[in-house]
């Protein structure tokens, strides 16, 4: 029911939330020369994790408390964070990671698990038992976190191709984006989690893959951002 985002103010980059109806915008960080970016919800919606400079922080909304979660955590090599309870998924890439890995870290013990498929843009299921993600080379996957097993989403014998997948509220469908047949960015698609009923939904006007994100609200509304190119 709420979107979290960051915005550039005279005081720097700060974290906000706003209702999916565009109402009740609220600022959560206020530090001068702020470097607060790329926020994402915890699975229960009670806290927001975000990057502050070279570290990962968590805002506990009910307490208004800010917590340092992981130092030495920067989006340039550890990206696409998604949290469920005290488990953090992220995509680790670069020389330090030996390529690209999909990591699940226990924030209490520090223990790490590595998924067998290096999915990016992972998103937890509502139960916390699965991660939905994609690879640039193959397409869409659903990973069983307990079994450390990843399965391709198949349609008519072929893996469904797409990027930045998102669960529907009930977990039975997957929303994702593709370039159009003309190579232009981007169109929104959906497919059943079992690969059935593959459907092109709508063109995301003004969407730029590099700088834009989308999400699915509780009522099924899809929201996305794109750069404001107006001169007004």
C-alpha positions in Angstrom: 0.0 0.0 0.0 3.1 2.3 0.2 6.0 3.0 -2.1 9.5 3.7 -0.7 11.9 5.8 -2.8 14.7 8.3 -2.5 14.8 11.9 -3.7 17.5 14.5 -4.1 16.9 17.5 -1.8 19.2 20.5 -0.9 20.2 18.4 2.1 21.2 15.5 -0.2 19.6 12.1 -1.0 16.8 11.2 1.5 14.4 8.3 2.0 10.6 8.8 1.6 7.4 6.8 1.5 4.2 7.6 -0.2 0.8 5.9 -0.6 0.1 4.2 -3.9 -2.7 6.8 -4.2 0.0 9.5 -4.2 -1.0 10.8 -0.7 0.7 11.0 2.7 4.3 11.4 1.5 6.7 11.2 4.5 10.4 11.8 4.8 12.4 9.4 6.9 16.1 10.5 6.8 17.2 14.0 7.5 21.1 14.0 7.7 22.9 16.8 6.0 24.7 15.9 2.8 22.6 12.8 2.8 23.8 9.8 0.7 20.7 7.7 1.3 19.6 5.7 -1.7 18.0 2.6 -3.2 15.5 1.7 -0.4 13.6 -1.5 -0.3 10.9 -3.0 2.0 11.5 -5.9 4.4 9.1 -8.8 3.7 6.8 -7.8 6.6 6.6 -4.2 5.5 7.6 -3.0 9.0 11.0 -1.8 8.1 12.9 -0.2 5.2 16.5 -1.2 4.2 18.5 1.3 2.3 22.1 2.2 1.3 23.8 5.0 3.2 27.1 5.7 1.5 29.2 2.5 1.8 26.8 0.7 4.2 23.4 -0.9 4.5 20.9 0.6 7.1 17.4 -0.4 8.3 14.7 2.0 9.4 12.3 0.5 12.0 9.2 2.5 11.1 7.2 1.9 14.3 10.1 3.1 16.5 11.6 5.7 14.1 14.9 4.0 14.8 17.8 3.8 12.3 20.1 0.8 12.5 23.4 0.0 10.8 23.0 -3.5 9.3 26.1 -4.1 7.3 29.2 -1.9 6.9 31.1 -2.3 3.7 28.0 -2.8 1.7 27.8 -0.8 -1.5 25.5 -1.0 -4.5 28.4 -1.1 -7.0 29.0 -4.8 -6.0 26.1 -5.8 -3.8 22.9 -4.9 -5.4 19.1 -5.8 -5.8 18.7 -6.3 -2.1 15.5 -8.0 -0.8 14.8 -8.8 2.9 12.6 -11.2 4.7 12.8 -11.1 8.5 16.6 -11.3 9.3 17.4 -12.9 5.9 18.9 -10.7 3.2 19.1 -11.6 -0.5 21.5 -9.7 -2.7 23.3 -10.1 -6.0 27.1 -10.0 -5.4 29.2 -9.4 -8.5 32.7 -8.4 -9.5 36.2 -9.7 -8.8 35.6 -10.0 -5.1 32.7 -12.4 -5.7 34.5 -14.3 -8.4 31.9 -13.4 -11.0 28.2 -13.1 -10.0 26.5 -14.9 -7.1 23.0 -14.9 -5.6 23.6 -14.7 -1.8 21.3 -15.1 1.2 22.8 -13.8 4.4 21.5 -14.3 7.9 21.8 -10.9 9.5 21.9 -12.3 13.0 24.5 -15.0 12.6 26.3 -13.7 9.5 25.9 -17.1 7.8 25.7 -17.1 4.0 24.1 -19.4 1.5 24.6 -19.2 -2.3 21.8 -20.2 -4.7 22.8 -22.5 -7.5 21.6 -20.0 -10.1 23.0 -16.4 -10.0 19.6 -14.7 -10.2 19.4 -10.9 -10.1 16.5 -8.6 -9.0 15.4 -11.3 -6.5 12.1 -10.9 -4.6 10.9 -13.0 -1.7 7.5 -14.8 -1.8 5.0 -13.8 0.9 5.8 -16.9 2.8 9.6 -16.3 2.7 10.1 -19.8 1.3 10.9 -18.8 -2.3 12.8 -16.2 -4.3 11.8 -15.0 -7.7 14.5 -13.7 -10.0 16.0 -13.7 -13.5 19.3 -14.1 -15.2 20.3 -11.9 -18.2 21.2 -15.0 -20.1 18.3 -17.3 -19.4 15.2 -15.7 -18.1 12.9 -16.2 -15.1 13.4 -18.6 -12.2 11.7 -19.5 -8.9 14.2 -20.7 -6.2 13.3 -22.8 -3.2 15.4 -21.3 -0.5 15.3 -24.2 1.9 16.2 -26.8 -0.7 18.6 -24.4 -2.5 17.0 -25.4 -5.8 16.0 -23.1 -8.7 13.5 -24.0 -11.4 13.0 -22.3 -14.7 9.5 -20.8 -15.5 8.6 -22.6 -18.7 6.0 -21.8 -21.3 5.4 -24.1 -24.3 8.7 -25.8 -23.7 10.8 -22.6 -23.6 12.0 -20.6 -20.6 10.1 -17.3 -20.2 12.4 -14.4 -21.0 12.1 -11.2 -19.0 13.7 -8.9 -16.4 12.9 -7.6 -13.0 10.2 -10.1 -12.1 7.7 -9.2 -9.4 5.2 -11.5 -7.6 1.5 -10.9 -7.7 -0.1 -10.3 -4.3 -1.3 -14.0 -4.1 2.0 -15.4 -5.5 0.3 -17.1 -8.4 1.5 -14.8 -11.1 4.7 -13.1 -12.1 5.0 -9.6 -13.6 8.1 -8.7 -15.6 9.4 -6.4 -18.4 10.8 -7.0 -21.9 12.0 -4.9 -24.7 9.4 -4.6 -27.5 9.8 -6.5 -30.8 11.3 -3.2 -32.2 14.0 -3.4 -29.5 12.5 -0.4 -27.6 12.1 -0.4 -23.8 9.8 -1.6 -22.3 6.6 -3.6 -22.2 5.0 -5.2 -19.1 4.1 -8.8 -19.2 2.7 -11.4 -16.8 2.7 -15.2 -16.6 1.4 -17.8 -14.2 4.0 -19.1 -11.8 3.6 -22.5 -13.6 4.4 -20.8 -17.0 0.7 -20.8 -18.1 -1.2 -17.8 -19.5 1.7 -15.7 -20.8 0.3 -12.2 -21.5 1.6 -8.9 -22.8 -0.1 -6.2 -20.7 0.9 -2.6 -21.6 3.8 -0.4 -22.8 5.5 1.5 -20.1 5.7 4.9 -21.7 8.9 6.8 -20.9 10.4 3.8 -19.0 14.2 3.5 -19.2 15.6 0.2 -18.1 18.8 1.7 -16.6 17.1 4.3 -14.4 13.6 3.0 -13.8 11.8 0.5 -11.5 8.3 -0.8 -11.2 6.3 -2.6 -8.5 2.9 -4.2 -8.0 0.6 -2.8 -5.3 -1.7 -4.8 -3.1 -4.7 -4.2 -5.4 -2.8 -5.2 -8.5 -2.0 -1.6 -9.6 1.4 -1.4 -11.3 3.5 1.7 -10.6 6.7 2.7 -12.2 9.0 5.8 -12.4 10.8 7.4 -15.2 13.0 10.5 -15.6 11.2 13.8 -15.9 12.3 15.3 -19.2 10.0 18.2 -19.2 11.3 21.8 -19.2 8.5 23.2 -17.2 
